[in-house]
Every structure is written in C-alpha cells, then in structure tokens.
C-alpha cells in the first residue's frame, strides 16, 4: 500500500466544500458566516465535519481571523475545481436546455462595464428571463484569475489574453479617439493622425488597467513619450482632467456617448487605420458551456450595435 493519503470522499458534502471555499476567501469565520447567511457556530460545525472527513486540520483560528493550514491550502484548488464543475451542472439544469439560462457569473473591465451594462441588462432581462446573472467589475488580471479559479464563468475583456487555459470569442473592435479640451480642438484639422500624438501631453489610467497598456502601445507606434504627471483610476476622472486643460487622453468609442456629452471636451476621430482594441468574451478552455457563451456574445454584439 502506498503512503499516499486516502480521503473518505463519501463522507464529504458539497455544502461543506462551499463553506470551506467562502471561509478561504474571507479568512474570517464571522464574515464567512454572514456571507453564507448562517450562524457562526453552524459554519464552525461544518468546517469541523469537513476536517474530520479529510482527516486533517484545514483552518487555524487566530485572534484577527483565520488562516489556512498547509493541508487546507493544498486542497483549496481541488475544492474550487469541484465546485466549478458542480456550478456548471447546476446552471445547465436550471436553464432547462436554453442557451442562456441558469446562473451565469460575468466579469467586465471597468472601461466597458458602465457603458455596456445599461444596454445589455434590459435586453437580457426581456429576452432571457431564465438567466440568473451575477456581475463583477475588476481589472483584467483579477478577472482572469477568477475565471481560472472557477469564481467567474466568463468575462468581457480586451485582447490579448496570454493564458493557454483560457479561450475567447471576439465581440467587436472598439476604436480609440482622442479627447482634448474643447477650447483646443481648433488646432486639429479634421481627423487626427497617430503621428500627431508626440505633440500631446497624454493622461493615462493608473497601472493595472488594460486601457493604460493599450494606450501605451498606441503611443509607442506614434513614438510619443510625453505624459502628464497625473493619473486616475477611472476614465471619468481622466476626462475631467482633460476638460480642465491638464492634457489629452485616448478614449474608447464605447465610452464616448456617456463621457463626452458636455461641451468642455472635444472627441476627435483618428485617421484610418485608426487604433483600436478588440473586445472578447473570455472563458476556460475546459468549459462545457460554450453554447451559452456564444449566445451571450451574440446579445453583447446586438447591444453594442
């Protein structure tokens, strides 16, 4: 007989696994119990039952919260993988065979979410009433990690995504435009040449935002390296800076109607070939829900039209 540990799997329950997953996320019994809508003693009892079934201590209580033991850390990824597959099966069953039915957890980057959701959510609500949609907005790296961990089913991101465990369905090309203070727009004659960018003092989002990286690539193509000594975490804030005369910025077309409605900013198109980013729906290569994601991609395209 090998020295490998044998876990009595028949004694485990999906409830115990779900409780352990939430506790591992919060590392606090009180907050985990609140999220699960159960009492703290009930959570402690389920974790104790899981530890008994596994035959190892998984969580240590500490004055400031909780911590995973080495054994707890070792089984967490397996627990997340198991729960991911269970959630996919639940979603398929809840959808009763519909392409878009049951629970679907969708992530969006911050430079897409506020501009797409007002168009997308009413369409999904009317056309796909069996869909139980959960939304999460975050940075690209966080969203891709959540997909891989099974915490999200898919996310609307800007390509490229390098991880080989993820695949995508392309949605649309989102062209960039140049936003400048309205009082300075007269110095441009029609569409902007990318080669004009070196003369502009550009304001970029803070590090971690994919829009910053995409803007930097455009600047590299234009050999532009003149940046304003300011940054922000939202496109809305950056455009207020532009309106105040601190510089110019690249704005994706999806955001123009919402962000440039006032008269203090002028949004100028680039001359073709205009720079753009490719929006795509990203999900795990191993998923069994590609049909659902293809249907969602169609609804997103229709919402952007």
Secondary structure, 3 states (H helix, E strand, C coil): CCCCCCCCHHHCCHHHHHHHHHHHHHCCHHHHHHHHCCCHHHHHHHHHHHHHHHCCCCEEEECCEEEECHHHHHHHHHHHHHHHHHHHHHHHHHCCCCCCCEEEEEEECHHHHHHHHHHHHHHHHHHCCCEEEEEEECCHHHHHHHHHHCCCCEEEEECCCCCCCEEEEEEEEEEEEEEEEHHHHHHCCCCECHHHHHHCCEEEECCCCHHHHHHHHHHHHHCCCCEEEEEECCHHHHHHHHHCCCCEEEEEHHHHHHHCCCCCEEEEEECCCCCEEEEEEEEECCCCCHHHHHHHHHHHHHHHC
